[in-house]
Amino acid sequence: MEAVAQRRGAAAFALGCALCLLWSCAASSRPVQFVEGAALVYPAAAKAAGIEGSVTVRYDVTAGGAVANAQVVASAPPGVFDEAALASIRQWRFRAAVAGGVAVPTRNRVSTLRFTLGEGRDYARH
């Protein structure tokens, strides 16, 4: 009986150590997190013409949480909303990814921004 109790105690101790290690590793690492961003500015000419579309942008997030190297990878219709999408994404801020307790850059994030007309859309007026 005593041997069984010792094995159970050892198993409980090992499980506790594993959970503690798992928790400490999780606390020192986290993915990049979006914090805030500027409202999209709908291009006046596109709005007046009733044009809607989308822009897909690839970018990096620095260890400081800023956007870097933003570039359009697809847009429809081409060229209509590109500058507005890039201007908005360049103002986004993130909580940088953390690996081993240290903030690290994240490369090649991809986001698609949609420009649609109609009620309920919140676009900045510039």
Secondary structure, DSSP 4 states (H G I P E B T S, - for coil): -HHHHHHHHHHHHHHHHHHHHHHHHHHT-B--EEEE-PPPB--HHHHHHT--EEEEEEEEE-TTSBEEEEEEEEEESTTTSHHHHHHHHTT-EEE-EEETTEEE-EEEEEEEEEE--STT---B--
